Amino acid sequence: MRIWLNKHFGFNKSEFNGLLILIIVIIFLQALPLIFHSFNPIDIDSHNLQAQIAKIEITDQKSFHYTRDRIEASGIKKTTRLFTFDPNTLDVAGWETLGLSTKQAKSIVNYTAKGGKFYKPEDLQKMYTISPDMYKKILPFVKIEAASAKFNKDFKYEKKEYIKKALVIIDINQADSTQLDEIKGIGGAFANRIIKYRERLGGFYKKEQLMEVYGLDSLKYEEIKNQISMSTVNLKTININTAVFNDLKLNPYLSYKQINAIIQYRKQHGNYSSPADLRKIVILNQDIIDKITPYITF
Protein backbone atom coordinates (compact mmCIF):
# COMPACT_ATOMS: atom_id res chain seq x y z
CA MET A 1 0.00 0.00 0.00
CA ARG A 2 2.86 2.34 0.83
CA ILE A 3 4.38 1.63 -2.60
CA TRP A 4 1.04 2.42 -4.29
CA LEU A 5 0.66 5.69 -2.41
CA ASN A 6 4.22 6.62 -3.15
CA LYS A 7 3.69 5.87 -6.83
CA HIS A 8 0.44 7.83 -7.27
CA PHE A 9 0.66 10.53 -4.59
CA GLY A 10 4.33 10.87 -3.89
CA PHE A 11 4.08 9.76 -0.22
CA ASN A 12 7.39 9.03 1.52
CA LYS A 13 7.82 6.70 4.46
CA SER A 14 7.21 9.36 7.18
CA GLU A 15 4.07 10.64 5.54
CA PHE A 16 2.75 7.12 5.14
CA ASN A 17 3.32 6.35 8.84
CA GLY A 18 1.52 9.56 9.84
CA LEU A 19 -1.47 8.69 7.64
CA LEU A 20 -1.60 5.22 9.14
CA ILE A 21 -1.63 6.56 12.70
CA LEU A 22 -4.44 9.02 11.80
CA ILE A 23 -6.59 6.19 10.41
CA ILE A 24 -6.05 4.13 13.55
CA VAL A 25 -7.07 7.09 15.77
CA ILE A 26 -10.26 7.66 13.76
CA ILE A 27 -11.23 3.98 13.99
CA PHE A 28 -10.58 4.01 17.74
CA LEU A 29 -12.77 7.09 18.29
CA GLN A 30 -15.57 5.53 16.28
CA ALA A 31 -15.42 2.34 18.30
CA LEU A 32 -15.09 4.03 21.70
CA PRO A 33 -18.88 4.39 22.37
CA LEU A 34 -19.43 0.71 21.57
CA ILE A 35 -16.64 -0.30 23.91
CA PHE A 36 -18.03 1.96 26.68
CA HIS A 37 -21.57 0.54 26.45
CA SER A 38 -20.23 -3.01 26.44
CA PHE A 39 -18.61 -2.42 29.86
CA ASN A 40 -21.53 -0.29 31.30
CA PRO A 41 -24.79 -1.78 30.08
CA ILE A 42 -27.98 0.16 30.88
CA ASP A 43 -30.04 -1.93 33.23
CA ILE A 44 -33.64 -1.26 32.41
CA ASP A 45 -36.07 -2.77 34.84
CA SER A 46 -39.13 -2.84 32.64
CA HIS A 47 -41.30 -4.18 35.45
CA ASN A 48 -40.48 -1.29 37.82
CA LEU A 49 -40.84 1.22 35.00
CA GLN A 50 -44.35 0.00 34.16
CA ALA A 51 -45.30 0.15 37.85
CA GLN A 52 -44.13 3.77 38.11
CA ILE A 53 -46.06 4.72 34.97
CA ALA A 54 -49.20 3.08 36.34
CA LYS A 55 -48.77 4.96 39.64
CA ILE A 56 -48.50 8.30 37.82
CA GLU A 57 -51.65 7.54 35.80
CA ILE A 58 -53.62 6.72 38.99
CA THR A 59 -52.46 9.98 40.64
CA ASP A 60 -53.43 12.01 37.58
CA GLN A 61 -56.87 10.38 37.49
CA LYS A 62 -57.47 11.21 41.16
CA SER A 63 -56.38 14.82 40.59
CA PHE A 64 -58.64 15.07 37.56
CA HIS A 65 -61.69 13.74 39.43
CA TYR A 66 -61.00 16.06 42.41
CA THR A 67 -60.74 19.12 40.15
CA ARG A 68 -63.85 18.12 38.20
CA ASP A 69 -65.83 17.64 41.43
CA ARG A 70 -64.81 21.11 42.65
CA ILE A 71 -65.81 22.71 39.35
CA GLU A 72 -69.14 20.92 39.37
CA ALA A 73 -69.73 21.92 43.01
CA SER A 74 -68.97 25.57 42.31
CA GLY A 75 -71.29 25.50 39.34
CA ILE A 76 -74.36 24.70 41.43
CA LYS A 77 -76.99 27.17 40.39
CA LYS A 78 -78.49 29.36 43.07
CA THR A 79 -82.14 30.27 43.21
CA THR A 80 -82.65 33.59 41.45
CA ARG A 81 -85.61 35.91 41.29
CA LEU A 82 -86.36 39.43 40.11
CA PHE A 83 -87.56 42.15 42.46
CA THR A 84 -87.70 45.92 42.62
CA PHE A 85 -84.39 47.34 43.82
CA ASP A 86 -82.28 50.49 44.10
CA PRO A 87 -78.75 49.78 42.68
CA ASN A 88 -77.27 52.46 44.95
CA THR A 89 -78.25 50.55 48.13
CA LEU A 90 -78.44 46.88 47.05
CA ASP A 91 -75.94 44.58 48.81
CA VAL A 92 -73.98 41.59 47.44
CA ALA A 93 -76.66 39.04 48.41
CA GLY A 94 -79.31 41.08 46.59
CA TRP A 95 -77.28 41.21 43.35
CA GLU A 96 -76.70 37.44 43.61
CA THR A 97 -80.43 36.89 43.99
CA LEU A 98 -80.96 38.81 40.75
CA GLY A 99 -78.65 36.34 39.00
CA LEU A 100 -75.17 37.85 39.18
CA SER A 101 -72.14 35.92 40.40
CA THR A 102 -70.48 36.76 43.70
CA LYS A 103 -67.54 38.39 41.91
CA GLN A 104 -69.85 40.54 39.76
CA ALA A 105 -71.94 41.52 42.77
CA LYS A 106 -68.87 42.56 44.80
CA SER A 107 -67.60 44.65 41.90
CA ILE A 108 -70.82 46.69 41.80
CA VAL A 109 -71.00 47.08 45.60
CA ASN A 110 -67.37 48.25 45.68
CA TYR A 111 -68.25 50.85 43.04
CA THR A 112 -71.07 52.32 45.14
CA ALA A 113 -69.04 52.05 48.38
CA LYS A 114 -66.31 54.25 46.85
CA GLY A 115 -68.78 57.00 45.95
CA GLY A 116 -70.09 55.76 42.61
CA LYS A 117 -73.73 56.65 41.94
CA PHE A 118 -76.45 55.49 39.59
CA TYR A 119 -78.60 58.52 38.77
CA LYS A 120 -80.91 56.76 36.31
CA PRO A 121 -81.57 53.09 35.42
CA GLU A 122 -79.66 53.44 32.15
CA ASP A 123 -76.46 54.07 34.15
CA LEU A 124 -76.27 50.33 34.81
CA GLN A 125 -75.00 49.92 31.25
CA LYS A 126 -71.64 51.43 32.25
CA MET A 127 -70.95 48.47 34.57
CA TYR A 128 -68.95 45.98 32.51
CA THR A 129 -69.90 43.19 34.95
CA ILE A 130 -73.55 43.42 33.81
CA SER A 131 -74.02 41.77 30.43
CA PRO A 132 -76.44 43.24 27.87
CA ASP A 133 -78.84 40.34 28.41
CA MET A 134 -78.77 40.77 32.20
CA TYR A 135 -79.26 44.54 31.81
CA LYS A 136 -82.42 44.01 29.72
CA LYS A 137 -83.64 41.49 32.24
CA ILE A 138 -83.33 43.66 35.37
CA LEU A 139 -83.99 47.11 33.85
CA PRO A 140 -87.79 47.08 34.47
CA PHE A 141 -87.17 46.44 38.18
CA VAL A 142 -84.77 49.33 38.79
CA LYS A 143 -86.13 52.09 41.00
CA ILE A 144 -83.70 54.83 42.01
CA GLU A 145 -84.65 57.21 44.79
CA ALA A 146 -84.52 60.81 43.57
CA ALA A 147 -81.36 62.26 45.03
CA SER A 148 -82.55 65.83 44.47
CA ALA A 149 -85.63 65.31 46.63
CA LYS A 150 -83.55 63.95 49.50
CA PHE A 151 -81.06 66.77 49.09
CA ASN A 152 -83.81 69.41 49.28
CA LYS A 153 -85.13 67.92 52.51
CA ASP A 154 -81.79 67.90 54.29
CA PHE A 155 -80.26 71.10 52.97
CA LYS A 156 -81.45 74.66 53.06
CA TYR A 157 -79.62 77.17 50.92
CA GLU A 158 -78.84 80.43 52.62
CA LYS A 159 -78.10 83.32 50.34
CA LYS A 160 -75.25 85.42 51.62
CA GLU A 161 -74.52 88.86 50.43
CA TYR A 162 -71.07 89.15 48.92
CA ILE A 163 -69.03 91.87 50.52
CA LYS A 164 -66.41 93.25 48.21
CA LYS A 165 -63.08 93.50 49.94
CA ALA A 166 -61.84 97.04 50.13
CA LEU A 167 -58.58 97.80 48.38
CA VAL A 168 -55.65 98.34 50.71
CA ILE A 169 -53.16 101.17 50.35
CA ILE A 170 -49.60 100.03 51.00
CA ASP A 171 -46.55 102.25 51.48
CA ILE A 172 -43.91 100.77 49.16
CA ASN A 173 -41.06 102.42 51.07
CA GLN A 174 -42.10 101.02 54.47
CA ALA A 175 -43.98 97.74 53.79
CA ASP A 176 -42.53 94.29 54.36
CA SER A 177 -43.18 91.30 52.07
CA THR A 178 -46.34 90.27 53.97
CA GLN A 179 -47.90 93.72 53.58
CA LEU A 180 -46.95 93.93 49.88
CA ASP A 181 -48.58 90.54 49.35
CA GLU A 182 -51.93 92.11 50.36
CA ILE A 183 -51.91 94.24 47.19
CA LYS A 184 -54.28 92.73 44.65
CA GLY A 185 -52.15 91.55 41.75
CA ILE A 186 -48.94 91.21 43.79
CA GLY A 187 -48.03 87.76 45.02
CA GLY A 188 -45.21 86.55 47.21
CA ALA A 189 -42.68 86.46 44.36
CA PHE A 190 -43.30 90.07 43.31
CA ALA A 191 -43.28 91.20 46.95
CA ASN A 192 -39.80 89.75 47.49
CA ARG A 193 -38.51 91.28 44.24
CA ILE A 194 -39.82 94.73 45.19
CA ILE A 195 -38.09 94.61 48.59
CA LYS A 196 -34.76 93.44 47.09
CA TYR A 197 -34.89 96.18 44.44
CA ARG A 198 -35.77 98.80 47.08
CA GLU A 199 -32.75 97.77 49.18
CA ARG A 200 -30.49 97.86 46.14
CA LEU A 201 -31.66 101.35 45.22
CA GLY A 202 -31.74 102.77 48.70
CA GLY A 203 -35.47 103.58 48.58
CA PHE A 204 -38.02 104.71 45.98
CA TYR A 205 -38.45 108.38 45.13
CA LYS A 206 -41.34 107.84 42.67
CA LYS A 207 -43.95 105.14 42.14
CA GLU A 208 -42.98 104.54 38.51
CA GLN A 209 -39.72 102.96 39.66
CA LEU A 210 -41.74 99.82 40.37
CA MET A 211 -41.79 99.17 36.61
CA GLU A 212 -38.03 98.59 36.87
CA VAL A 213 -38.66 95.49 39.02
CA TYR A 214 -38.18 92.32 36.98
CA GLY A 215 -41.50 91.09 35.56
CA LEU A 216 -43.51 94.11 36.72
CA ASP A 217 -44.47 95.75 33.43
CA SER A 218 -46.67 98.74 32.67
CA LEU A 219 -49.87 96.65 32.63
CA LYS A 220 -49.17 95.28 36.08
CA TYR A 221 -48.29 98.78 37.29
CA GLU A 222 -51.64 100.15 36.05
CA GLU A 223 -53.36 97.36 37.97
CA ILE A 224 -51.68 98.14 41.30
CA LYS A 225 -50.86 101.87 41.20
CA ASN A 226 -54.05 102.89 43.04
CA GLN A 227 -53.22 100.47 45.86
CA ILE A 228 -49.81 101.93 46.69
CA SER A 229 -48.51 105.02 48.37
CA MET A 230 -45.00 106.31 48.89
CA SER A 231 -43.85 108.02 52.04
CA THR A 232 -41.00 110.46 51.98
CA VAL A 233 -37.94 108.73 53.35
CA ASN A 234 -34.29 109.57 53.44
CA LEU A 235 -32.86 107.81 50.43
CA LYS A 236 -29.60 105.96 50.89
CA THR A 237 -26.99 108.13 49.18
CA ILE A 238 -23.32 107.74 48.25
CA ASN A 239 -20.72 110.49 48.08
CA ILE A 240 -19.55 110.26 44.50
CA ASN A 241 -16.25 112.03 45.30
CA THR A 242 -15.17 109.34 47.80
CA ALA A 243 -16.99 106.30 46.43
CA VAL A 244 -15.03 103.29 45.20
CA PHE A 245 -16.13 100.71 42.69
CA ASN A 246 -17.86 98.46 45.27
CA ASP A 247 -19.88 101.38 46.59
CA LEU A 248 -21.38 102.16 43.18
CA LYS A 249 -21.78 98.65 41.76
CA LEU A 250 -25.07 98.05 43.64
CA ASN A 251 -26.77 100.94 41.83
CA PRO A 252 -28.94 99.30 39.14
CA TYR A 253 -28.67 102.32 36.83
CA LEU A 254 -24.90 102.12 36.32
CA SER A 255 -22.93 99.57 34.31
CA TYR A 256 -19.38 98.49 35.18
CA LYS A 257 -17.94 100.60 32.37
CA GLN A 258 -19.84 103.68 33.54
CA ILE A 259 -18.65 103.20 37.14
CA ASN A 260 -15.04 102.91 35.99
CA ALA A 261 -15.48 106.02 33.83
CA ILE A 262 -16.82 108.03 36.81
CA ILE A 263 -13.87 106.99 39.03
CA GLN A 264 -11.18 107.55 36.34
CA TYR A 265 -12.57 110.97 35.38
CA ARG A 266 -12.50 112.01 39.04
CA LYS A 267 -8.89 110.87 39.38
CA GLN A 268 -7.86 112.84 36.29
CA HIS A 269 -9.93 116.02 36.76
CA GLY A 270 -10.64 116.23 40.49
CA ASN A 271 -13.86 116.06 42.48
CA TYR A 272 -17.33 116.63 41.07
CA SER A 273 -19.21 119.69 42.28
CA SER A 274 -22.67 119.03 40.78
CA PRO A 275 -24.57 116.65 38.48
CA ALA A 276 -23.60 118.94 35.60
CA ASP A 277 -20.00 117.72 35.93
CA LEU A 278 -21.16 114.18 35.14
CA ARG A 279 -22.27 115.30 31.68
CA LYS A 280 -18.60 115.59 30.75
CA ILE A 281 -18.33 111.78 30.86
CA VAL A 282 -19.10 110.57 27.33
CA ILE A 283 -20.78 107.27 28.22
CA LEU A 284 -23.22 108.90 30.68
CA ASN A 285 -26.36 110.31 29.05
CA GLN A 286 -28.82 112.69 30.68
CA ASP A 287 -31.33 109.92 31.44
CA ILE A 288 -28.77 107.99 33.52
CA ILE A 289 -27.65 111.18 35.30
CA ASP A 290 -31.27 112.03 36.24
CA LYS A 291 -31.81 108.53 37.64
CA ILE A 292 -28.71 108.46 39.84
CA THR A 293 -28.85 112.07 41.06
CA PRO A 294 -31.25 111.33 44.03
CA TYR A 295 -28.80 108.67 45.26
CA ILE A 296 -25.50 110.63 45.16
CA THR A 297 -23.98 113.54 47.07
CA PHE A 298 -21.03 115.77 46.26
C-alpha positions in Angstrom: 0.0 0.0 0.0 2.9 2.3 0.8 4.4 1.6 -2.6 1.0 2.4 -4.3 0.7 5.7 -2.4 4.2 6.6 -3.2 3.7 5.9 -6.8 0.4 7.8 -7.3 0.7 10.5 -4.6 4.3 10.9 -3.9 4.1 9.8 -0.2 7.4 9.0 1.5 7.8 6.7 4.5 7.2 9.4 7.2 4.1 10.6 5.5 2.7 7.1 5.1 3.3 6.4 8.8 1.5 9.6 9.8 -1.5 8.7 7.6 -1.6 5.2 9.1 -1.6 6.6 12.7 -4.4 9.0 11.8 -6.6 6.2 10.4 -6.0 4.1 13.6 -7.1 7.1 15.8 -10.3 7.7 13.8 -11.2 4.0 14.0 -10.6 4.0 17.7 -12.8 7.1 18.3 -15.6 5.5 16.3 -15.4 2.3 18.3 -15.1 4.0 21.7 -18.9 4.4 22.4 -19.4 0.7 21.6 -16.6 -0.3 23.9 -18.0 2.0 26.7 -21.6 0.5 26.5 -20.2 -3.0 26.4 -18.6 -2.4 29.9 -21.5 -0.3 31.3 -24.8 -1.8 30.1 -28.0 0.2 30.9 -30.0 -1.9 33.2 -33.6 -1.3 32.4 -36.1 -2.8 34.8 -39.1 -2.8 32.6 -41.3 -4.2 35.4 -40.5 -1.3 37.8 -40.8 1.2 35.0 -44.4 0.0 34.2 -45.3 0.1 37.9 -44.1 3.8 38.1 -46.1 4.7 35.0 -49.2 3.1 36.3 -48.8 5.0 39.6 -48.5 8.3 37.8 -51.7 7.5 35.8 -53.6 6.7 39.0 -52.5 10.0 40.6 -53.4 12.0 37.6 -56.9 10.4 37.5 -57.5 11.2 41.2 -56.4 14.8 40.6 -58.6 15.1 37.6 -61.7 13.7 39.4 -61.0 16.1 42.4 -60.7 19.1 40.1 -63.9 18.1 38.2 -65.8 17.6 41.4 -64.8 21.1 42.7 -65.8 22.7 39.3 -69.1 20.9 39.4 -69.7 21.9 43.0 -69.0 25.6 42.3 -71.3 25.5 39.3 -74.4 24.7 41.4 -77.0 27.2 40.4 -78.5 29.4 43.1 -82.1 30.3 43.2 -82.7 33.6 41.4 -85.6 35.9 41.3 -86.4 39.4 40.1 -87.6 42.1 42.5 -87.7 45.9 42.6 -84.4 47.3 43.8 -82.3 50.5 44.1 -78.8 49.8 42.7 -77.3 52.5 45.0 -78.3 50.5 48.1 -78.4 46.9 47.0 -75.9 44.6 48.8 -74.0 41.6 47.4 -76.7 39.0 48.4 -79.3 41.1 46.6 -77.3 41.2 43.4 -76.7 37.4 43.6 -80.4 36.9 44.0 -81.0 38.8 40.8 -78.7 36.3 39.0 -75.2 37.8 39.2 -72.1 35.9 40.4 -70.5 36.8 43.7 -67.5 38.4 41.9 -69.9 40.5 39.8 -71.9 41.5 42.8 -68.9 42.6 44.8 -67.6 44.7 41.9 -70.8 46.7 41.8 -71.0 47.1 45.6 -67.4 48.3 45.7 -68.2 50.9 43.0 -71.1 52.3 45.1 -69.0 52.1 48.4 -66.3 54.2 46.9 -68.8 57.0 45.9 -70.1 55.8 42.6 -73.7 56.6 41.9 -76.4 55.5 39.6 -78.6 58.5 38.8 -80.9 56.8 36.3 -81.6 53.1 35.4 -79.7 53.4 32.1 -76.5 54.1 34.1 -76.3 50.3 34.8 -75.0 49.9 31.2 -71.6 51.4 32.2 -70.9 48.5 34.6 -69.0 46.0 32.5 -69.9 43.2 35.0 -73.6 43.4 33.8 -74.0 41.8 30.4 -76.4 43.2 27.9 -78.8 40.3 28.4 -78.8 40.8 32.2 -79.3 44.5 31.8 -82.4 44.0 29.7 -83.6 41.5 32.2 -83.3 43.7 35.4 -84.0 47.1 33.8 -87.8 47.1 34.5 -87.2 46.4 38.2 -84.8 49.3 38.8 -86.1 52.1 41.0 -83.7 54.8 42.0 -84.7 57.2 44.8 -84.5 60.8 43.6 -81.4 62.3 45.0 -82.5 65.8 44.5 -85.6 65.3 46.6 -83.6 63.9 49.5 -81.1 66.8 49.1 -83.8 69.4 49.3 -85.1 67.9 52.5 -81.8 67.9 54.3 -80.3 71.1 53.0 -81.4 74.7 53.1 -79.6 77.2 50.9 -78.8 80.4 52.6 -78.1 83.3 50.3 -75.3 85.4 51.6 -74.5 88.9 50.4 -71.1 89.1 48.9 -69.0 91.9 50.5 -66.4 93.3 48.2 -63.1 93.5 49.9 -61.8 97.0 50.1 -58.6 97.8 48.4 -55.7 98.3 50.7 -53.2 101.2 50.4 -49.6 100.0 51.0 -46.6 102.2 51.5 -43.9 100.8 49.2 -41.1 102.4 51.1 -42.1 101.0 54.5 -44.0 97.7 53.8 -42.5 94.3 54.4 -43.2 91.3 52.1 -46.3 90.3 54.0 -47.9 93.7 53.6 -46.9 93.9 49.9 -48.6 90.5 49.4 -51.9 92.1 50.4 -51.9 94.2 47.2 -54.3 92.7 44.7 -52.1 91.5 41.7 -48.9 91.2 43.8 -48.0 87.8 45.0 -45.2 86.6 47.2 -42.7 86.5 44.4 -43.3 90.1 43.3 -43.3 91.2 47.0 -39.8 89.7 47.5 -38.5 91.3 44.2 -39.8 94.7 45.2 -38.1 94.6 48.6 -34.8 93.4 47.1 -34.9 96.2 44.4 -35.8 98.8 47.1 -32.8 97.8 49.2 -30.5 97.9 46.1 -31.7 101.4 45.2 -31.7 102.8 48.7 -35.5 103.6 48.6 -38.0 104.7 46.0 -38.5 108.4 45.1 -41.3 107.8 42.7 -44.0 105.1 42.1 -43.0 104.5 38.5 -39.7 103.0 39.7 -41.7 99.8 40.4 -41.8 99.2 36.6 -38.0 98.6 36.9 -38.7 95.5 39.0 -38.2 92.3 37.0 -41.5 91.1 35.6 -43.5 94.1 36.7 -44.5 95.7 33.4 -46.7 98.7 32.7 -49.9 96.6 32.6 -49.2 95.3 36.1 -48.3 98.8 37.3 -51.6 100.2 36.0 -53.4 97.4 38.0 -51.7 98.1 41.3 -50.9 101.9 41.2 -54.1 102.9 43.0 -53.2 100.5 45.9 -49.8 101.9 46.7 -48.5 105.0 48.4 -45.0 106.3 48.9 -43.9 108.0 52.0 -41.0 110.5 52.0 -37.9 108.7 53.3 -34.3 109.6 53.4 -32.9 107.8 50.4 -29.6 106.0 50.9 -27.0 108.1 49.2 -23.3 107.7 48.2 -20.7 110.5 48.1 -19.6 110.3 44.5 -16.3 112.0 45.3 -15.2 109.3 47.8 -17.0 106.3 46.4 -15.0 103.3 45.2 -16.1 100.7 42.7 -17.9 98.5 45.3 -19.9 101.4 46.6 -21.4 102.2 43.2 -21.8 98.6 41.8 -25.1 98.1 43.6 -26.8 100.9 41.8 -28.9 99.3 39.1 -28.7 102.3 36.8 -24.9 102.1 36.3 -22.9 99.6 34.3 -19.4 98.5 35.2 -17.9 100.6 32.4 -19.8 103.7 33.5 -18.7 103.2 37.1 -15.0 102.9 36.0 -15.5 106.0 33.8 -16.8 108.0 36.8 -13.9 107.0 39.0 -11.2 107.5 36.3 -12.6 111.0 35.4 -12.5 112.0 39.0 -8.9 110.9 39.4 -7.9 112.8 36.3 -9.9 116.0 36.8 -10.6 116.2 40.5 -13.9 116.1 42.5 -17.3 116.6 41.1 -19.2 119.7 42.3 -22.7 119.0 40.8 -24.6 116.6 38.5 -23.6 118.9 35.6 -20.0 117.7 35.9 -21.2 114.2 35.1 -22.3 115.3 31.7 -18.6 115.6 30.8 -18.3 111.8 30.9 -19.1 110.6 27.3 -20.8 107.3 28.2 -23.2 108.9 30.7 -26.4 110.3 29.1 -28.8 112.7 30.7 -31.3 109.9 31.4 -28.8 108.0 33.5 -27.6 111.2 35.3 -31.3 112.0 36.2 -31.8 108.5 37.6 -28.7 108.5 39.8 -28.9 112.1 41.1 -31.2 111.3 44.0 -28.8 108.7 45.3 -25.5 110.6 45.2 -24.0 113.5 47.1 -21.0 115.8 46.3 
